[in-house]
Amino acid sequence: MILWFATREEDKMPVSHRSSQILRFLSAGSVGVTLYYLILYTLTDWAGVWYIASAVIGRTVSFSLTFILHRFWTFGEKSRANALNQAALYTCMGVGIFVANMAMLYTLVEHGGLWYMAAQVITSVTLTTIAYFISRKIFAN
């Protein structure tokens, strides 16, 4: 028996496939985060690059990699026809997620009294969930 997880007709997908897609999404994101920290540390501590410049370089490289991984691996996009449009939408989403991260982090720490690391975990879980659903729409076949 196949179980279905769907909110609309076009979203019908077996739960096992959806779970696999979510795991790929989280794995690709983890690769991107790891690459970001590796670049940040390497450029700052080993190459003597200013940490802000290192962060910008690391974020740009990791963001590009996660776009490629999500497009081709997580969501299985085969066509190259929509690549520029998807890249633009993905970039807008990334900027929105960044701004939301800063706002949520600030609010939870300054007004909610949470420790900044706990606040970041809550923020990351919330925004990763939102990013998954937005990414599903961006890369919809």
Secondary structure per residue as TSV (DSSP state, phi and psi in degrees):
chain	resnum	aa	ss	phi	psi
A	1	M	-	360.0	131.0
A	2	I	-	-98.9	128.9
A	3	L	-	-91.2	144.3
A	4	W	E	-115.5	140.1
A	5	F	E	-117.3	110.4
A	6	A	-	-152.9	144.9
A	7	T	S	-111.7	-25.5
A	8	R	S	-138.6	164.8
A	9	E	G	-56.1	-44.9
A	10	E	G	-73.3	-12.2
A	11	D	G	-92.6	1.8
A	12	K	-	-63.7	127.1
A	13	M	E	-156.3	137.3
A	14	P	E	-55.7	142.7
A	15	V	H	-56.3	-39.6
A	16	S	H	-62.7	-37.0
A	17	H	H	-70.7	-41.3
A	18	R	H	-62.6	-42.7
A	19	S	H	-62.4	-41.3
A	20	S	H	-63.5	-40.6
A	21	Q	H	-64.9	-41.7
A	22	I	H	-63.6	-42.0
A	23	L	H	-63.6	-39.9
A	24	R	H	-64.8	-40.4
A	25	F	H	-60.0	-48.0
A	26	L	H	-66.6	-38.3
A	27	S	H	-65.6	-45.9
A	28	A	H	-62.7	-41.6
A	29	G	H	-63.1	-39.0
A	30	S	H	-64.5	-39.1
A	31	V	H	-62.3	-43.5
A	32	G	H	-62.8	-43.4
A	33	V	H	-64.8	-43.4
A	34	T	H	-61.7	-44.2
A	35	L	H	-62.4	-41.2
A	36	Y	H	-56.5	-51.3
A	37	Y	H	-66.5	-35.4
A	38	L	H	-62.8	-46.0
A	39	I	H	-66.4	-45.2
A	40	L	H	-56.3	-50.6
A	41	Y	H	-65.6	-47.5
A	42	T	I	-62.9	-48.4
A	43	L	I	-67.4	-38.7
A	44	T	I	-76.2	-52.5
A	45	D	I	-83.8	-31.9
A	46	W	I	-98.9	-37.2
A	47	A	S	-98.6	-7.9
A	48	G	-	73.8	20.8
A	49	V	-	-78.9	143.0
A	50	W	-	-55.6	136.0
A	51	Y	H	-59.6	-32.6
A	52	I	H	-67.9	-43.2
A	53	A	H	-64.3	-40.5
A	54	S	H	-60.7	-41.4
A	55	A	H	-65.5	-41.0
A	56	V	H	-64.3	-45.1
A	57	I	H	-63.2	-47.1
A	58	G	H	-61.3	-42.9
A	59	R	H	-65.6	-41.5
A	60	T	H	-63.9	-45.4
A	61	V	H	-66.8	-47.0
A	62	S	H	-67.5	-37.0
A	63	F	H	-63.6	-42.6
A	64	S	H	-63.4	-43.4
A	65	L	H	-63.9	-44.6
A	66	T	H	-67.1	-33.0
A	67	F	H	-59.7	-48.7
A	68	I	H	-63.0	-46.3
A	69	L	H	-62.2	-45.1
A	70	H	I	-65.6	-42.8
A	71	R	I	-63.0	-50.7
A	72	F	I	-92.5	-33.2
A	73	W	I	-100.2	-56.2
A	74	T	I	-61.9	-49.8
A	75	F	S	-105.7	-1.8
A	76	G	-	63.3	34.2
A	77	E	-	-67.7	125.0
A	78	K	-	-99.6	-33.0
A	79	S	-	-81.6	147.6
A	80	R	S	-100.3	0.5
A	81	A	T	-61.7	-39.3
A	82	N	T	-98.8	13.1
A	83	A	H	-58.2	-45.8
A	84	L	H	-67.1	-42.3
A	85	N	H	-63.0	-44.3
A	86	Q	H	-64.2	-39.8
A	87	A	H	-62.9	-40.6
A	88	A	H	-65.2	-45.1
A	89	L	H	-64.6	-41.2
A	90	Y	H	-64.1	-39.0
A	91	T	H	-65.8	-43.6
A	92	C	H	-59.7	-43.0
A	93	M	H	-61.3	-44.7
A	94	G	H	-59.8	-42.3
A	95	V	H	-64.9	-43.6
A	96	G	H	-62.3	-42.3
A	97	I	H	-64.3	-40.3
A	98	F	H	-60.7	-48.8
A	99	V	H	-63.2	-44.1
A	100	A	H	-62.1	-38.1
A	101	N	H	-59.9	-47.5
A	102	M	H	-63.7	-42.8
A	103	A	H	-65.9	-45.4
A	104	M	H	-65.8	-43.1
A	105	L	H	-59.8	-48.4
A	106	Y	H	-59.8	-47.5
A	107	T	I	-62.4	-45.8
A	108	L	I	-66.5	-34.5
A	109	V	I	-81.2	-52.7
A	110	E	I	-76.5	-35.6
A	111	H	I	-107.9	-22.9
A	112	G	T	-97.4	-11.7
A	113	G	-	72.1	18.0
A	114	L	-	-82.4	152.6
A	115	W	-	-64.5	139.2
A	116	Y	H	-58.1	-33.5
A	117	M	H	-71.2	-40.9
A	118	A	H	-64.3	-41.5
A	119	A	H	-61.4	-39.4
A	120	Q	H	-68.3	-36.3
A	121	V	H	-63.5	-47.3
A	122	I	H	-60.3	-44.8
A	123	T	H	-63.3	-44.8
A	124	S	H	-63.1	-43.5
A	125	V	H	-63.4	-45.6
A	126	T	H	-61.2	-49.9
A	127	L	H	-74.6	-29.4
A	128	T	H	-65.2	-40.3
A	129	T	H	-62.2	-46.5
A	130	I	H	-62.4	-43.9
A	131	A	H	-61.6	-36.0
A	132	Y	H	-61.5	-48.6
A	133	F	H	-67.9	-37.1
A	134	I	H	-67.0	-43.7
A	135	S	H	-61.5	-37.8
A	136	R	H	-57.8	-39.1
A	137	K	H	-72.6	-40.7
A	138	I	H	-60.8	-43.1
A	139	F	T	-99.7	15.8
A	140	A	-	-60.2	132.9
A	141	N	-	-78.7	360.0
